[in-house]
Every structure is written in C-alpha cells, then in structure tokens.
C-alpha cells in the first residue's frame, strides 16, 4: 500500500514537471534519467498496466511539446537572419509598388484584431521556464558565476522584439509619407488602431503604437 501511494506521488511529480518545464528534458542525459525512473515505476504495476499507460502518455506529450517548441524556434531563427538595408530596397523599387499600410488595410479594427492575433501567438510561446531563465541569469550575475548550462529559449526576447518592430513600423509608415495631409491621416489612423487595441484589451500593441 505504501509503495502504491509513493508511486502515485512520483507519477504526479513527473507529470507536473514535464508539463511545466519540458525544456529540462531536451538533452539526452535528462531524458535517459526520466526513462529509467519510468521503467522502475512500471515494474511495480505489471498486473494491470495502468501506470505504464500513464507514463507512456506523459512521455508522448513531452515529446510533442519539445517538438513544437523546436519547430517554433527554427521558424524564429529564420527571422533572426541579418536583413539588408531596407532603405536601398525602397529606393530601387518603383514608387507604384511601394504600398503603404492604408492600401493594405484601411480598417483600424481589422488591423487591431490582426495585431492581437500576433500578440497572442507570441504570448502563448512564453513558458514558466522562460521566466526562470531570467531569474537564474540575474542570480548568476549577482554571484558572478557563469551559467553556461542554462538553455536559452528566446521567447521573451522574441516578444520584446515584436514590440520594437511594431513601433518602428508605425514610425516608418508615418515618416515615409511626404504630404502633410496624408501624414496627418496616417497619424489619425494609427490613433484609431491604438484605440481599438485598447478596446480589445491588447495593451502591448497599444503602447507600441504610442
């Protein structure tokens, strides 16, 4: 009876650990240790195989989570590649092909909604371990220690970069317009977009636009 109770607690611990901090198991050594513990636990429940099913499902969910994050990381790494000077690109392009944001989307509500989708996509990829990364990094700075074993996830950095990109987009769209009336219209448009972001509850995009 004590063994069953202990096994249940170990399973609960492993489930919460793998769900909350899956990046702890991304290297072969930690994954091997997890499998060894799982193997030892399942030996005590060979009769009905309930524990084996739970462990199997837990491992599958862990692998799926690691795979999803790995794919997301690869996609973002493509966007991290150095970009050529956009000023020269705009100069070489004919004026007719240089579209401003109003020609693409003139409805402030629709643009605010699209910005919110992007915000939600960025936020959904921030995990507790990203916050722990910052805490451990700050701790290592205080203690003057090198934390080379900590894996960078870049999710908070990507969210921060998105804020800066949106701010630069707004500034660029306003400044590239030559005529005062058109520039005023562009400023008013972004004010309306910021207002719609506020109404939705997307305060991050609102502050980036401001």
KOLLUM-812116 format. One record per atom (N, C-alpha, C): x negated, y negated, z. Coordinates in Angstrom, 1 decimal. Example, Ala and Ser with C-alpha at 12.3 -4.5 7.8 and 13.67 -1.06 7.14 Angstrom:
2
pt px -13.2; py 5.7; pz 7.8
pt px -12.3; py 4.5; pz 7.8
pt px -13.2; py 3.3; pz 7.8
pt px -12.8; py 2.2; pz 7.1
pt px -13.7; py 1.1; pz 7.1
pt px -12.9; py 0.0; pz 7.9
***
This chain:
210
pt px -0.8; py 1.2; pz 0.0
pt px 0.0; py 0.0; pz 0.0
pt px -0.9; py -1.3; pz 0.0
pt px -1.9; py -1.2; pz 0.8
pt px -2.9; py -2.4; pz 0.8
pt px -3.5; py -2.6; pz -0.5
pt px -3.9; py -1.5; pz -1.1
pt px -4.6; py -1.5; pz -2.4
pt px -3.7; py -2.1; pz -3.5
pt px -2.4; py -1.8; pz -3.5
pt px -1.4; py -2.3; pz -4.4
pt px -1.2; py -3.8; pz -4.2
pt px -1.2; py -4.2; pz -3.0
pt px -1.0; py -5.6; pz -2.6
pt px -2.2; py -6.4; pz -3.1
pt px -3.4; py -5.8; pz -2.9
pt px -4.6; py -6.5; pz -3.3
pt px -4.7; py -6.6; pz -4.8
pt px -4.3; py -5.5; pz -5.5
pt px -4.4; py -5.5; pz -6.9
pt px -3.4; py -6.6; pz -7.5
pt px -2.2; py -6.7; pz -6.9
pt px -1.3; py -7.8; pz -7.4
pt px -1.8; py -9.2; pz -7.3
pt px -2.6; py -9.4; pz -6.1
pt px -3.1; py -10.7; pz -5.9
pt px -4.3; py -11.0; pz -6.9
pt px -5.1; py -10.0; pz -7.2
pt px -6.2; py -10.1; pz -8.1
pt px -5.6; py -10.5; pz -9.5
pt px -4.6; py -9.7; pz -9.9
pt px -3.9; py -10.0; pz -11.2
pt px -3.4; py -11.4; pz -11.3
pt px -2.7; py -11.8; pz -10.2
pt px -2.2; py -13.2; pz -10.2
pt px -3.3; py -14.2; pz -10.4
pt px -4.4; py -14.0; pz -9.7
pt px -5.6; py -14.9; pz -9.7
pt px -6.1; py -15.0; pz -11.2
pt px -6.3; py -13.8; pz -11.8
pt px -6.8; py -13.7; pz -13.1
pt px -5.9; py -14.4; pz -14.2
pt px -4.6; py -14.2; pz -14.0
pt px -3.6; py -14.8; pz -14.9
pt px -3.7; py -16.3; pz -14.8
pt px -3.7; py -16.8; pz -13.6
pt px -3.7; py -18.3; pz -13.5
pt px -5.0; py -18.9; pz -13.9
pt px -6.1; py -18.1; pz -13.7
pt px -7.4; py -18.6; pz -14.1
pt px -7.5; py -18.7; pz -15.6
pt px -7.1; py -17.6; pz -16.3
pt px -7.2; py -17.5; pz -17.8
pt px -6.3; py -18.5; pz -18.5
pt px -5.2; py -18.8; pz -17.8
pt px -4.2; py -19.7; pz -18.4
pt px -4.6; py -21.2; pz -18.3
pt px -5.2; py -21.5; pz -17.1
pt px -5.5; py -22.9; pz -16.8
pt px -6.9; py -23.2; pz -17.3
pt px -7.9; py -22.3; pz -17.2
pt px -9.2; py -22.6; pz -17.6
pt px -9.8; py -21.5; pz -18.5
pt px -9.2; py -21.4; pz -19.7
pt px -9.6; py -20.4; pz -20.7
pt px -11.0; py -20.6; pz -21.1
pt px -11.5; py -21.8; pz -21.1
pt px -12.9; py -22.1; pz -21.6
pt px -13.9; py -21.4; pz -20.7
pt px -13.6; py -21.1; pz -19.5
pt px -14.5; py -20.4; pz -18.6
pt px -14.9; py -19.0; pz -19.2
pt px -14.1; py -18.5; pz -20.1
pt px -14.3; py -17.1; pz -20.6
pt px -14.7; py -17.1; pz -22.1
pt px -15.2; py -18.2; pz -22.6
pt px -15.5; py -18.3; pz -24.0
pt px -16.9; py -17.6; pz -24.3
pt px -17.8; py -17.5; pz -23.4
pt px -19.0; py -16.8; pz -23.7
pt px -18.9; py -15.3; pz -23.4
pt px -19.8; py -14.5; pz -24.0
pt px -19.7; py -13.1; pz -23.9
pt px -19.9; py -12.5; pz -22.5
pt px -20.7; py -13.2; pz -21.7
pt px -21.0; py -12.7; pz -20.3
pt px -19.8; py -12.7; pz -19.5
pt px -19.1; py -13.9; pz -19.4
pt px -17.9; py -14.0; pz -18.6
pt px -16.7; py -13.2; pz -19.1
pt px -16.6; py -13.0; pz -20.4
pt px -15.6; py -12.1; pz -21.0
pt px -15.9; py -10.7; pz -20.6
pt px -17.1; py -10.3; pz -20.6
pt px -17.5; py -8.9; pz -20.2
pt px -17.2; py -8.7; pz -18.8
pt px -17.4; py -9.6; pz -17.9
pt px -17.1; py -9.5; pz -16.5
pt px -15.6; py -9.4; pz -16.3
pt px -14.8; py -10.2; pz -17.0
pt px -13.4; py -10.1; pz -16.9
pt px -12.9; py -8.7; pz -17.3
pt px -13.4; py -8.2; pz -18.4
pt px -13.0; py -6.8; pz -18.9
pt px -13.4; py -5.7; pz -17.9
pt px -14.5; py -5.9; pz -17.2
pt px -15.0; py -4.9; pz -16.2
pt px -14.0; py -4.9; pz -15.0
pt px -13.7; py -6.1; pz -14.6
pt px -12.7; py -6.3; pz -13.4
pt px -11.4; py -5.7; pz -13.8
pt px -10.9; py -6.0; pz -15.0
pt px -9.6; py -5.5; pz -15.5
pt px -9.6; py -3.9; pz -15.6
pt px -10.7; py -3.4; pz -16.1
pt px -10.9; py -1.9; pz -16.2
pt px -10.8; py -1.3; pz -14.8
pt px -11.4; py -1.9; pz -13.8
pt px -11.4; py -1.3; pz -12.4
pt px -10.0; py -1.4; pz -11.8
pt px -9.3; py -2.5; pz -12.1
pt px -7.9; py -2.6; pz -11.6
pt px -7.0; py -1.6; pz -12.2
pt px -7.1; py -1.4; pz -13.5
pt px -6.2; py -0.5; pz -14.2
pt px -6.4; py 1.0; pz -13.8
pt px -7.5; py 1.3; pz -13.3
pt px -7.8; py 2.7; pz -12.8
pt px -6.9; py 3.1; pz -11.6
pt px -6.5; py 2.1; pz -10.9
pt px -5.6; py 2.4; pz -9.7
pt px -4.2; py 2.5; pz -10.1
pt px -3.8; py 2.3; pz -11.3
pt px -2.4; py 2.3; pz -11.7
pt px -2.3; py 3.1; pz -13.0
pt px -2.9; py 4.2; pz -13.1
pt px -2.8; py 5.1; pz -14.3
pt px -1.5; py 5.8; pz -14.5
pt px -0.7; py 5.9; pz -13.4
pt px 0.5; py 6.7; pz -13.4
pt px 1.6; py 6.0; pz -14.3
pt px 1.9; py 4.7; pz -14.0
pt px 3.0; py 4.1; pz -14.8
pt px 2.4; py 3.1; pz -15.8
pt px 1.2; py 2.7; pz -15.7
pt px 0.6; py 1.8; pz -16.7
pt px 1.1; py 0.4; pz -16.7
pt px 1.8; py -0.1; pz -15.6
pt px 2.3; py -1.4; pz -15.6
pt px 1.2; py -2.5; pz -15.5
pt px 0.2; py -2.2; pz -14.7
pt px -1.0; py -3.1; pz -14.6
pt px -1.7; py -3.2; pz -15.9
pt px -1.8; py -2.1; pz -16.6
pt px -2.5; py -2.1; pz -17.9
pt px -1.8; py -3.0; pz -18.9
pt px -0.5; py -3.0; pz -18.9
pt px 0.3; py -3.8; pz -19.8
pt px 0.1; py -5.3; pz -19.5
pt px 0.1; py -5.6; pz -18.2
pt px 0.0; py -7.0; pz -17.8
pt px -1.4; py -7.5; pz -18.2
pt px -2.4; py -6.7; pz -17.9
pt px -3.8; py -7.1; pz -18.2
pt px -4.0; py -7.2; pz -19.7
pt px -3.4; py -6.3; pz -20.5
pt px -3.5; py -6.4; pz -21.9
pt px -2.9; py -7.6; pz -22.5
pt px -1.7; py -8.0; pz -22.0
pt px -1.0; py -9.2; pz -22.4
pt px -1.8; py -10.5; pz -22.0
pt px -2.4; py -10.4; pz -20.8
pt px -3.2; py -11.5; pz -20.3
pt px -4.4; py -11.8; pz -21.2
pt px -5.1; py -10.7; pz -21.6
pt px -6.3; py -10.8; pz -22.4
pt px -5.9; py -11.3; pz -23.8
pt px -4.8; py -10.8; pz -24.3
pt px -4.3; py -11.2; pz -25.7
pt px -4.0; py -12.7; pz -25.7
pt px -3.4; py -13.2; pz -24.6
pt px -3.0; py -14.6; pz -24.5
pt px -4.3; py -15.5; pz -24.4
pt px -5.3; py -15.0; pz -23.7
pt px -6.6; py -15.7; pz -23.5
pt px -7.3; py -15.8; pz -24.9
pt px -7.3; py -14.7; pz -25.6
pt px -8.0; py -14.7; pz -26.9
pt px -7.3; py -15.7; pz -27.9
pt px -6.0; py -15.7; pz -27.8
pt px -5.2; py -16.6; pz -28.7
pt px -5.5; py -18.1; pz -28.3
pt px -5.6; py -18.3; pz -27.0
pt px -5.8; py -19.7; pz -26.6
pt px -7.2; py -20.2; pz -27.0
pt px -8.2; py -19.3; pz -26.9
pt px -9.6; py -19.6; pz -27.3
pt px -9.7; py -19.8; pz -28.8
pt px -8.9; py -19.0; pz -29.5
pt px -8.9; py -19.1; pz -31.0
pt px -8.3; py -20.4; pz -31.5
pt px -7.2; py -20.8; pz -30.8
pt px -6.5; py -22.0; pz -31.2
pt px -7.4; py -23.2; pz -30.9
pt px -8.1; py -23.2; pz -29.8
pt px -8.9; py -24.3; pz -29.4
pt px -10.2; py -24.4; pz -30.3
pt px -10.6; py -23.2; pz -30.7
pt px -11.8; py -23.1; pz -31.6
pt px -11.4; py -23.7; pz -33.0
pt px -10.2; py -23.4; pz -33.5
pt px -9.8; py -24.0; pz -34.8
pt px -9.6; py -25.5; pz -34.7
pt px -9.0; py -25.9; pz -33.6
pt px -8.8; py -27.4; pz -33.4
pt px -10.2; py -28.1; pz -33.3
pt px -11.1; py -27.4; pz -32.7
pt px -12.5; py -28.0; pz -32.6
pt px -13.1; py -28.1; pz -34.0
pt px -13.0; py -27.1; pz -34.8
pt px -13.5; py -27.1; pz -36.1
pt px -12.9; py -28.2; pz -37.0
pt px -11.6; py -28.4; pz -36.9
pt px -10.9; py -29.5; pz -37.6
pt px -11.5; py -30.8; pz -37.2
pt px -11.6; py -31.0; pz -35.9
pt px -12.1; py -32.3; pz -35.5
pt px -13.5; py -32.6; pz -35.8
pt px -14.3; py -31.5; pz -35.9
pt px -15.7; py -31.7; pz -36.2
pt px -15.9; py -32.2; pz -37.7
pt px -14.9; py -31.8; pz -38.5
pt px -14.9; py -32.3; pz -39.9
pt px -14.8; py -33.8; pz -40.0
pt px -13.9; py -34.3; pz -39.0
pt px -13.6; py -35.7; pz -39.0
pt px -14.7; py -36.5; pz -38.3
pt px -15.6; py -35.8; pz -37.6
pt px -16.7; py -36.4; pz -36.9
pt px -17.9; py -36.7; pz -37.8
pt px -17.8; py -36.2; pz -39.1
pt px -18.9; py -36.3; pz -40.0
pt px -19.1; py -37.8; pz -40.3
pt px -20.4; py -38.2; pz -40.6
pt px -20.6; py -39.7; pz -40.9
pt px -19.9; py -40.1; pz -42.1
pt px -19.3; py -41.3; pz -42.0
pt px -18.5; py -41.8; pz -43.1
pt px -19.3; py -42.9; pz -43.8
pt px -19.2; py -43.0; pz -45.1
pt px -19.9; py -44.0; pz -45.9
pt px -19.2; py -45.4; pz -45.7
pt px -19.9; py -46.4; pz -46.0
pt px -19.4; py -47.8; pz -45.8
pt px -18.1; py -48.0; pz -46.6
pt px -17.0; py -48.2; pz -45.8
pt px -15.7; py -48.4; pz -46.4
pt px -15.6; py -49.7; pz -47.2
pt px -16.4; py -50.7; pz -46.8
pt px -16.4; py -52.0; pz -47.5
pt px -16.7; py -51.9; pz -48.9
pt px -17.8; py -51.1; pz -49.2
pt px -18.2; py -50.8; pz -50.6
pt px -17.1; py -50.1; pz -51.4
pt px -16.5; py -49.1; pz -50.7
pt px -15.4; py -48.3; pz -51.4
pt px -14.2; py -49.2; pz -51.8
pt px -13.8; py -50.2; pz -50.9
pt px -12.8; py -51.1; pz -51.2
pt px -13.1; py -52.0; pz -52.3
pt px -14.4; py -52.4; pz -52.4
pt px -14.8; py -53.3; pz -53.5
pt px -14.8; py -52.6; pz -54.8
pt px -15.2; py -51.4; pz -54.8
pt px -15.3; py -50.6; pz -56.1
pt px -13.9; py -50.2; pz -56.6
pt px -12.9; py -50.1; pz -55.7
pt px -11.6; py -49.7; pz -56.1
pt px -10.9; py -50.9; pz -56.7
pt px -10.1; py -50.7; pz -57.8
pt px -9.3; py -51.8; pz -58.4
pt px -8.3; py -52.3; pz -57.4
pt px -8.0; py -53.6; pz -57.4
pt px -7.1; py -54.2; pz -56.5
pt px -5.7; py -53.5; pz -56.4
pt px -5.3; py -53.0; pz -57.6
pt px -3.9; py -52.4; pz -57.7
pt px -3.8; py -51.1; pz -56.9
pt px -4.9; py -50.4; pz -56.7
pt px -4.9; py -49.1; pz -56.0
pt px -5.1; py -49.3; pz -54.5
pt px -5.4; py -50.5; pz -54.0
pt px -5.6; py -50.8; pz -52.6
pt px -4.2; py -51.1; pz -52.0
pt px -3.6; py -50.1; pz -51.4
pt px -2.3; py -50.2; pz -50.8
pt px -2.4; py -50.7; pz -49.3
pt px -1.6; py -51.6; pz -49.0
pt px -1.5; py -52.0; pz -47.5
pt px -0.5; py -51.1; pz -46.8
pt px -0.4; py -51.2; pz -45.5
pt px 0.4; py -50.3; pz -44.8
pt px 1.9; py -50.5; pz -45.0
pt px 2.3; py -51.8; pz -45.4
pt px 3.7; py -52.1; pz -45.6
pt px 4.2; py -51.4; pz -46.9
pt px 3.3; py -51.2; pz -47.9
pt px 3.7; py -50.5; pz -49.1
pt px 3.8; py -49.0; pz -48.9
pt px 3.2; py -48.5; pz -47.8
pt px 3.3; py -47.0; pz -47.5
pt px 4.5; py -46.8; pz -46.5
pt px 4.7; py -47.7; pz -45.5
pt px 5.8; py -47.5; pz -44.6
pt px 6.1; py -48.9; pz -44.1
pt px 7.3; py -49.4; pz -44.4
pt px 7.7; py -50.7; pz -44.1
pt px 8.7; py -50.7; pz -42.9
pt px 9.0; py -49.6; pz -42.4
pt px 10.0; py -49.5; pz -41.2
pt px 9.1; py -49.3; pz -39.9
pt px 9.2; py -50.3; pz -39.0
pt px 8.4; py -50.2; pz -37.8
pt px 8.8; py -49.0; pz -36.9
pt px 10.1; py -48.6; pz -36.9
pt px 10.5; py -47.4; pz -36.1
pt px 9.8; py -46.2; pz -36.6
pt px 9.9; py -46.0; pz -37.9
pt px 9.3; py -44.7; pz -38.5
pt px 7.8; py -44.7; pz -38.2
pt px 7.1; py -45.8; pz -38.4
pt px 5.6; py -45.8; pz -38.1
pt px 5.4; py -45.5; pz -36.6
pt px 6.2; py -46.1; pz -35.7
pt px 6.1; py -45.9; pz -34.3
pt px 6.3; py -44.4; pz -34.0
pt px 7.2; py -43.8; pz -34.6
pt px 7.5; py -42.3; pz -34.4
pt px 6.3; py -41.5; pz -34.9
pt px 5.8; py -41.8; pz -36.0
pt px 4.6; py -41.1; pz -36.6
pt px 3.4; py -41.2; pz -35.6
pt px 3.2; py -42.4; pz -35.1
pt px 2.1; py -42.7; pz -34.2
pt px 2.3; py -41.8; pz -32.9
pt px 3.6; py -41.7; pz -32.5
pt px 3.9; py -40.9; pz -31.3
pt px 3.6; py -39.4; pz -31.5
pt px 3.9; py -38.9; pz -32.7
pt px 3.6; py -37.5; pz -33.0
pt px 2.1; py -37.3; pz -32.9
pt px 1.3; py -38.3; pz -33.4
pt px -0.2; py -38.1; pz -33.3
pt px -0.6; py -38.2; pz -31.9
pt px 0.0; py -39.1; pz -31.1
pt px -0.4; py -39.2; pz -29.7
pt px -0.1; py -37.8; pz -29.0
pt px 1.1; py -37.3; pz -29.2
pt px 1.5; py -36.0; pz -28.6
pt px 0.5; py -34.9; pz -29.0
pt px 0.1; py -34.9; pz -30.2
pt px -0.8; py -33.8; pz -30.7
pt px -2.1; py -33.9; pz -30.0
pt px -2.6; py -35.2; pz -29.8
pt px -3.9; py -35.4; pz -29.1
pt px -3.8; py -35.0; pz -27.6
pt px -2.6; py -35.4; pz -27.0
pt px -2.5; py -35.2; pz -25.6
pt px -2.3; py -33.7; pz -25.3
pt px -1.6; py -33.0; pz -26.2
pt px -1.4; py -31.5; pz -26.0
pt px -2.6; py -30.7; pz -25.9
pt px -3.7; py -31.3; pz -26.5
pt px -5.0; py -30.6; pz -26.5
pt px -5.9; py -31.0; pz -25.4
pt px -5.4; py -31.8; pz -24.4
pt px -6.2; py -32.1; pz -23.2
pt px -5.8; py -31.2; pz -22.1
pt px -6.8; py -30.5; pz -21.6
pt px -6.5; py -29.5; pz -20.6
pt px -7.2; py -29.8; pz -19.3
pt px -6.8; py -29.1; pz -18.2
pt px -7.4; py -29.4; pz -16.9
pt px -9.0; py -29.3; pz -16.9
pt px -9.5; py -28.4; pz -17.7
pt px -10.9; py -28.3; pz -17.8
pt px -11.6; py -29.5; pz -18.4
pt px -10.9; py -30.3; pz -19.2
pt px -11.5; py -31.5; pz -19.7
pt px -11.7; py -32.5; pz -18.6
pt px -10.7; py -32.6; pz -17.7
pt px -10.8; py -33.5; pz -16.6
pt px -11.9; py -33.0; pz -15.6
pt px -12.0; py -31.7; pz -15.4
pt px -13.0; py -31.1; pz -14.6
pt px -14.4; py -31.4; pz -15.2
pt px -14.5; py -31.4; pz -16.5
pt px -15.7; py -31.7; pz -17.2
pt px -16.3; py -33.1; pz -16.8
pt px -15.4; py -34.1; pz -16.7
pt px -15.7; py -35.4; pz -16.3
pt px -16.2; py -35.4; pz -14.8
pt px -15.4; py -34.8; pz -14.0
pt px -15.7; py -34.7; pz -12.5
pt px -17.1; py -34.1; pz -12.3
pt px -17.3; py -33.0; pz -13.0
pt px -18.6; py -32.3; pz -12.8
pt px -19.8; py -33.1; pz -13.4
pt px -19.5; py -33.8; pz -14.5
pt px -20.5; py -34.7; pz -15.1
pt px -20.9; py -35.8; pz -14.2
pt px -19.9; py -36.4; pz -13.6
pt px -20.1; py -37.5; pz -12.6
pt px -20.9; py -37.1; pz -11.4
pt px -20.5; py -35.9; pz -11.0
pt px -21.2; py -35.3; pz -9.8
pt px -22.7; py -35.0; pz -10.1
pt px -22.9; py -34.5; pz -11.3
pt px -24.3; py -34.3; pz -11.7
pt px -25.1; py -35.5; pz -11.8
pt px -24.5; py -36.6; pz -12.2
pt px -25.1; py -37.9; pz -12.3
pt px -25.5; py -38.4; pz -10.9
pt px -24.6; py -38.2; pz -10.0
pt px -24.8; py -38.7; pz -8.6
pt px -26.0; py -37.9; pz -8.0
pt px -26.0; py -36.6; pz -8.3
pt px -27.1; py -35.8; pz -7.7
pt px -28.3; py -35.7; pz -8.5
pt px -28.3; py -36.4; pz -9.7
pt px -29.5; py -36.4; pz -10.6
pt px -29.9; py -35.0; pz -11.1
pt px -28.8; py -34.3; pz -11.4
pt px -29.1; py -32.9; pz -11.8
pt px -28.6; py -32.8; pz -13.3
pt px -29.2; py -31.9; pz -14.0
pt px -28.8; py -31.7; pz -15.4
pt px -27.8; py -30.6; pz -15.4
pt px -26.6; py -30.8; pz -16.0
pt px -25.6; py -29.8; pz -16.1
pt px -25.5; py -29.3; pz -17.6
pt px -26.6; py -28.6; pz -18.0
pt px -26.6; py -28.1; pz -19.4
pt px -25.7; py -26.9; pz -19.6
pt px -25.2; py -26.3; pz -18.5
pt px -24.3; py -25.1; pz -18.6
pt px -22.9; py -25.5; pz -18.9
pt px -22.5; py -26.7; pz -18.7
pt px -21.1; py -27.2; pz -18.9
pt px -20.8; py -27.3; pz -20.4
pt px -19.8; py -26.7; pz -20.8
pt px -19.4; py -26.7; pz -22.3
pt px -18.6; py -28.0; pz -22.5
pt px -19.0; py -28.7; pz -23.6
pt px -18.2; py -29.9; pz -23.9
pt px -17.0; py -29.5; pz -24.7
pt px -15.9; py -30.1; pz -24.4
pt px -14.7; py -29.8; pz -25.1
pt px -14.3; py -31.0; pz -26.1
pt px -14.7; py -32.2; pz -25.8
pt px -14.5; py -33.4; pz -26.6
pt px -13.0; py -33.8; pz -26.8
pt px -12.1; py -33.2; pz -26.1
pt px -10.7; py -33.5; pz -26.3
pt px -10.3; py -34.9; pz -25.8
pt px -10.9; py -35.3; pz -24.6
pt px -10.7; py -36.6; pz -24.1
pt px -11.4; py -37.7; pz -25.0
pt px -12.5; py -37.3; pz -25.5
pt px -13.3; py -38.2; pz -26.4
pt px -12.5; py -38.4; pz -27.7
pt px -11.8; py -37.4; pz -28.2
pt px -11.0; py -37.5; pz -29.4
pt px -9.8; py -38.4; pz -29.2
pt px -9.2; py -38.3; pz -28.0
pt px -8.1; py -39.1; pz -27.6
pt px -8.5; py -40.6; pz -27.6
pt px -9.7; py -40.8; pz -27.0
pt px -10.2; py -42.2; pz -26.9
pt px -10.6; py -42.7; pz -28.3
pt px -11.1; py -41.9; pz -29.1
pt px -11.5; py -42.3; pz -30.5
pt px -10.2; py -42.7; pz -31.3
pt px -9.1; py -41.9; pz -31.1
pt px -7.9; py -42.3; pz -31.8
pt px -7.4; py -43.6; pz -31.4
pt px -7.5; py -44.0; pz -30.1
pt px -7.1; py -45.3; pz -29.6
pt px -7.9; py -46.4; pz -30.4
pt px -9.2; py -46.2; pz -30.5
pt px -10.1; py -47.2; pz -31.2
pt px -9.8; py -47.3; pz -32.7
pt px -9.5; py -46.1; pz -33.3
pt px -9.2; py -46.1; pz -34.7
pt px -7.9; py -46.8; pz -35.0
pt px -6.9; py -46.7; pz -34.2
pt px -5.6; py -47.4; pz -34.4
pt px -5.8; py -48.9; pz -34.2
pt px -6.6; py -49.3; pz -33.2
pt px -6.9; py -50.7; pz -33.0
pt px -7.6; py -51.3; pz -34.3
pt px -8.6; py -50.5; pz -34.8
pt px -9.3; py -51.0; pz -36.0
pt px -8.4; py -51.0; pz -37.2
pt px -7.5; py -50.1; pz -37.3
pt px -6.6; py -50.0; pz -38.4
pt px -5.7; py -51.3; pz -38.4
pt px -5.2; py -51.7; pz -37.3
pt px -4.3; py -52.8; pz -37.2
pt px -5.1; py -54.1; pz -37.5
pt px -6.3; py -54.2; pz -37.0
pt px -7.1; py -55.4; pz -37.3
pt px -7.5; py -55.5; pz -38.7
pt px -7.8; py -54.4; pz -39.3
pt px -8.2; py -54.3; pz -40.8
pt px -7.0; py -54.7; pz -41.7
pt px -5.8; py -54.1; pz -41.4
pt px -4.6; py -54.4; pz -42.2
pt px -4.3; py -55.9; pz -42.1
pt px -4.5; py -56.5; pz -41.0
pt px -4.2; py -57.9; pz -40.9
pt px -5.2; py -58.8; pz -41.6
pt px -6.5; py -58.5; pz -41.3
pt px -7.6; py -59.3; pz -41.8
pt px -7.8; py -59.2; pz -43.3
pt px -7.4; py -58.1; pz -43.9
pt px -7.6; py -57.9; pz -45.4
pt px -6.6; py -58.7; pz -46.2
pt px -5.5; py -59.1; pz -45.6
pt px -4.5; py -59.9; pz -46.3
pt px -5.0; py -61.4; pz -46.5
pt px -5.0; py -61.9; pz -47.7
pt px -5.6; py -63.3; pz -47.9
pt px -4.6; py -64.4; pz -47.6
pt px -3.4; py -64.3; pz -48.1
pt px -2.4; py -65.3; pz -48.0
pt px -1.9; py -65.4; pz -46.5
pt px -1.7; py -66.6; pz -46.0
pt px -1.2; py -66.8; pz -44.7
pt px 0.2; py -66.2; pz -44.4
pt px 1.1; py -66.4; pz -45.4
pt px 2.4; py -65.9; pz -45.2
pt px 2.4; py -64.4; pz -45.1
pt px 1.7; py -63.7; pz -45.9
pt px 1.6; py -62.3; pz -45.9
pt px 0.9; py -61.8; pz -44.6
pt px -0.1; py -62.5; pz -44.1
pt px -0.8; py -62.2; pz -42.9
pt px 0.2; py -62.3; pz -41.7
pt px 1.0; py -63.4; pz -41.7
pt px 2.0; py -63.6; pz -40.7
pt px 3.0; py -62.5; pz -40.7
pt px 3.4; py -62.1; pz -41.9
pt px 4.3; py -60.9; pz -42.0
pt px 3.7; py -59.6; pz -41.4
pt px 2.4; py -59.4; pz -41.7
pt px 1.8; py -58.2; pz -41.2
pt px 1.7; py -58.2; pz -39.7
pt px 1.4; py -59.4; pz -39.1
pt px 1.3; py -59.5; pz -37.6
pt px 2.7; py -59.2; pz -37.0
pt px 3.7; py -59.8; pz -37.6
pt px 5.1; py -59.6; pz -37.1
pt px 5.5; py -58.1; pz -37.2
pt px 5.0; py -57.5; pz -38.3
pt px 5.3; py -56.1; pz -38.5
pt px 4.7; py -55.2; pz -37.4
pt px 3.4; py -55.5; pz -37.1
pt px 2.8; py -54.7; pz -36.0
pt px 3.3; py -55.0; pz -34.6
pt px 3.8; py -56.2; pz -34.4
pt px 4.5; py -56.6; pz -33.2
pt px 5.8; py -55.7; pz -33.0
pt px 6.5; py -55.6; pz -34.1
pt px 7.7; py -54.7; pz -34.1
pt px 7.4; py -53.3; pz -33.9
pt px 6.3; py -52.8; pz -34.5
pt px 5.8; py -51.4; pz -34.3
pt px 5.5; py -51.2; pz -32.8
pt px 4.8; py -52.2; pz -32.2
pt px 4.4; py -52.1; pz -30.8
pt px 5.7; py -52.0; pz -29.9
pt px 6.7; py -52.9; pz -30.3
pt px 7.9; py -52.9; pz -29.5
pt px 8.6; py -51.5; pz -29.6
pt px 8.6; py -50.9; pz -30.8
pt px 9.3; py -49.6; pz -31.0
pt px 8.5; py -48.5; pz -30.2
pt px 7.2; py -48.7; pz -30.2
pt px 6.4; py -47.7; pz -29.4
pt px 6.7; py -47.8; pz -27.9
pt px 6.9; py -49.1; pz -27.5
pt px 7.3; py -49.3; pz -26.1
pt px 8.7; py -48.6; pz -25.8
pt px 9.6; py -48.8; pz -26.7
pt px 11.0; py -48.2; pz -26.5
pt px 10.9; py -46.7; pz -26.5
pt px 10.0; py -46.1; pz -27.3
pt px 9.9; py -44.6; pz -27.3
pt px 9.2; py -44.1; pz -26.0
pt px 8.3; py -45.0; pz -25.5
pt px 7.5; py -44.6; pz -24.3
pt px 6.1; py -44.3; pz -24.7
pt px 5.7; py -44.7; pz -25.9
pt px 4.3; py -44.4; pz -26.4
pt px 3.5; py -45.7; pz -26.0
pt px 3.1; py -45.8; pz -24.8
pt px 2.4; py -47.0; pz -24.3
pt px 0.9; py -47.0; pz -24.8
pt px 0.4; py -45.8; pz -25.1
pt px -1.0; py -45.8; pz -25.6
pt px -1.2; py -46.5; pz -26.9
pt px -0.3; py -46.1; pz -27.8
pt px -0.3; py -46.8; pz -29.2
pt px 0.1; py -48.2; pz -29.1
pt px 1.0; py -48.6; pz -28.2
pt px 1.4; py -50.0; pz -28.0
pt px 0.2; py -50.8; pz -27.6
pt px -0.6; py -50.3; pz -26.6
pt px -1.8; py -51.0; pz -26.1
pt px -2.9; py -51.1; pz -27.2
pt px -3.0; py -50.0; pz -28.0
pt px -4.0; py -50.1; pz -29.1
pt px -3.6; py -51.1; pz -30.1
pt px -2.4; py -51.3; pz -30.4
pt px -1.9; py -52.3; pz -31.4
pt px -2.1; py -53.7; pz -30.8
pt px -1.8; py -53.9; pz -29.5
pt px -2.0; py -55.2; pz -28.9
pt px -3.5; py -55.5; pz -28.9
***
